[in-house]
């Protein structure tokens, strides 16, 4: 069975990936006042070897940029719309950090998020243009790039239940 690369698991795995998590969070009541679309791209990626006392790990650091467009109601004043965008940014950053604290594949949680928020401008939205903001959020993911050389899941279960030479209720 082929294993999924770690970076793909971290970003896009349906139950624990960052992109799936953010898509799910954007549908929650916390984000209901906002109409947002987002995408991501990689600015740079570097790998470094870290020697630990008892083992060697190959760590990869991936600098990631999320780009978001936030659509605002055209009847909202620019000051109020800016406050809404700042609220959105704060909520989003908190969700990213919370996700990183709960993700076992990361070597360390995200501790620093940088980015920009544009002025109110015309944002492409479903084939047209609406007033809104463009926002970028930049952070680094650090993870062990090498998957542990594990045993087959069935082999692990068998070794956990019985020692070699022991009688088993069902042979096989």
C-alpha positions as CSV (number, residue, x, y, z in Angstrom):
1,X,0.0,0.0,0.0
2,X,1.4,3.4,-1.0
3,X,1.7,6.0,1.8
4,X,0.5,9.5,1.2
5,X,3.3,12.1,1.5
6,X,3.4,14.0,4.8
7,X,2.9,17.4,3.2
8,X,-0.2,16.2,1.4
9,X,-1.6,14.8,4.6
10,X,-0.9,18.0,6.5
11,X,-2.6,20.2,3.9
12,X,-5.3,18.3,2.2
13,X,-6.3,15.2,4.2
14,X,-10.1,15.4,4.6
15,X,-10.3,14.9,8.4
16,X,-7.1,16.6,9.6
17,X,-5.7,18.7,6.7
18,X,-5.4,22.5,7.0
19,X,-7.3,23.3,3.8
20,X,-10.2,21.0,4.7
21,X,-10.2,22.4,8.2
22,X,-10.4,26.0,7.0
23,X,-13.1,25.2,4.5
24,X,-15.1,23.7,7.3
25,X,-14.5,26.6,9.7
26,X,-15.5,29.2,7.0
27,X,-19.0,27.5,7.1
28,X,-19.4,27.9,10.9
29,X,-21.6,30.6,12.5
30,X,-18.4,32.5,13.6
31,X,-17.7,33.2,9.9
32,X,-21.3,33.5,8.8
33,X,-21.2,37.4,8.4
34,X,-18.4,37.0,5.9
35,X,-18.4,35.9,2.3
36,X,-14.9,34.6,1.7
37,X,-13.0,32.6,-0.9
38,X,-9.5,31.4,-0.4
39,X,-6.6,29.7,-2.1
40,X,-3.1,29.0,-1.2
41,X,0.4,29.0,-2.8
42,X,3.9,28.1,-1.6
43,X,6.4,31.0,-1.4
44,X,9.4,28.9,-0.6
45,X,10.3,25.5,0.8
46,X,13.5,24.5,2.5
47,X,14.6,21.3,4.2
48,X,17.1,21.1,7.0
49,X,18.6,18.2,8.8
50,X,18.4,18.3,12.6
51,X,20.5,16.0,14.7
52,X,18.9,14.9,17.9
53,X,20.8,13.1,20.6
54,X,19.0,9.8,20.2
55,X,17.9,10.0,16.5
56,X,18.2,11.9,13.3
57,X,15.2,13.7,11.9
58,X,14.8,15.4,8.5
59,X,12.7,18.4,9.1
60,X,11.1,20.4,6.3
61,X,9.9,24.0,6.8
62,X,7.3,25.1,4.3
63,X,6.5,28.8,4.1
64,X,2.8,28.9,3.1
65,X,0.7,31.9,2.0
66,X,-3.1,31.8,2.1
67,X,-4.8,34.3,-0.1
68,X,-8.4,35.3,0.8
69,X,-11.0,37.6,-0.7
70,X,-13.5,38.9,1.7
71,X,-16.7,40.4,0.2
72,X,-18.5,43.2,2.1
73,X,-22.0,44.6,1.7
74,X,-22.0,47.6,-0.6
75,X,-24.2,49.4,1.9
76,X,-21.6,49.1,4.7
77,X,-19.3,52.1,5.3
78,X,-15.6,51.7,4.6
79,X,-14.7,52.0,8.3
80,X,-17.2,49.3,9.3
81,X,-16.1,47.0,6.5
82,X,-12.5,47.4,7.6
83,X,-13.5,46.4,11.2
84,X,-15.3,43.4,9.8
85,X,-12.2,42.4,7.8
86,X,-10.0,42.8,10.9
87,X,-12.4,40.6,12.9
88,X,-12.2,38.0,10.1
89,X,-8.4,38.1,10.2
90,X,-8.3,37.6,13.9
91,X,-10.8,34.7,13.8
92,X,-8.9,33.1,10.9
93,X,-5.5,33.4,12.6
94,X,-6.9,31.9,15.8
95,X,-8.3,28.9,13.8
96,X,-5.0,28.3,12.0
97,X,-3.1,28.3,15.3
98,X,-5.7,26.1,17.0
99,X,-5.4,23.6,14.1
100,X,-1.6,23.6,14.3
101,X,-1.7,22.9,18.1
102,X,-3.9,19.8,17.5
103,X,-2.0,18.5,14.5
104,X,0.3,15.6,15.5
105,X,2.2,15.7,12.2
106,X,3.7,19.1,12.9
107,X,7.0,19.3,14.7
108,X,5.9,22.5,16.4
109,X,2.7,24.5,16.3
110,X,2.5,27.7,14.3
111,X,3.5,30.7,16.5
112,X,3.8,33.5,14.0
113,X,1.4,34.6,11.3
114,X,2.1,37.6,9.1
115,X,0.2,39.1,6.2
116,X,-1.5,42.0,4.6
117,X,-4.9,43.4,4.3
118,X,-5.7,45.6,1.2
119,X,-7.9,48.7,1.1
120,X,-11.5,48.2,0.0
121,X,-11.5,47.6,-3.7
122,X,-13.5,45.7,-6.4
123,X,-12.9,42.0,-5.8
124,X,-13.7,39.3,-8.5
125,X,-16.6,37.3,-7.2
126,X,-18.6,34.6,-9.2
127,X,-18.0,36.2,-12.5
128,X,-18.5,39.8,-11.4
129,X,-17.0,42.3,-9.0
130,X,-18.1,43.3,-5.5
131,X,-16.5,45.6,-2.9
132,X,-14.2,43.7,-0.6
133,X,-10.7,43.1,0.7
134,X,-7.8,40.9,-0.3
135,X,-6.0,39.4,2.6
136,X,-2.8,37.2,2.8
137,X,-1.8,35.2,5.7
138,X,1.8,33.8,5.8
139,X,3.2,31.2,8.2
140,X,5.6,28.3,8.4
141,X,4.8,24.6,8.8
142,X,7.7,22.5,10.3
143,X,7.3,18.7,10.0
144,X,9.3,15.5,9.8
145,X,9.5,14.9,6.0
146,X,10.5,11.2,6.4
147,X,7.7,8.9,7.3
148,X,8.7,6.3,9.9
149,X,9.4,2.9,8.5
150,X,6.5,1.2,10.1
151,X,5.3,-2.3,9.9
152,X,2.2,-3.4,8.2
153,X,-0.8,-2.7,10.4
154,X,-1.8,-6.4,10.6
155,X,1.7,-7.3,11.6
156,X,1.6,-4.7,14.4
157,X,-1.7,-6.0,15.7
158,X,-0.5,-9.6,15.6
159,X,2.7,-8.7,17.5
160,X,0.7,-6.7,20.1
161,X,-1.6,-9.6,20.9
162,X,0.7,-12.7,20.9
163,X,4.4,-13.4,21.3
164,X,6.2,-15.8,18.9
165,X,5.5,-19.4,19.9
166,X,2.4,-18.7,21.8
167,X,-0.8,-20.6,21.0
168,X,-3.5,-18.6,19.4
169,X,-7.3,-19.3,19.3
170,X,-7.3,-19.0,15.5
171,X,-4.3,-20.0,13.4
172,X,-3.6,-18.2,10.3
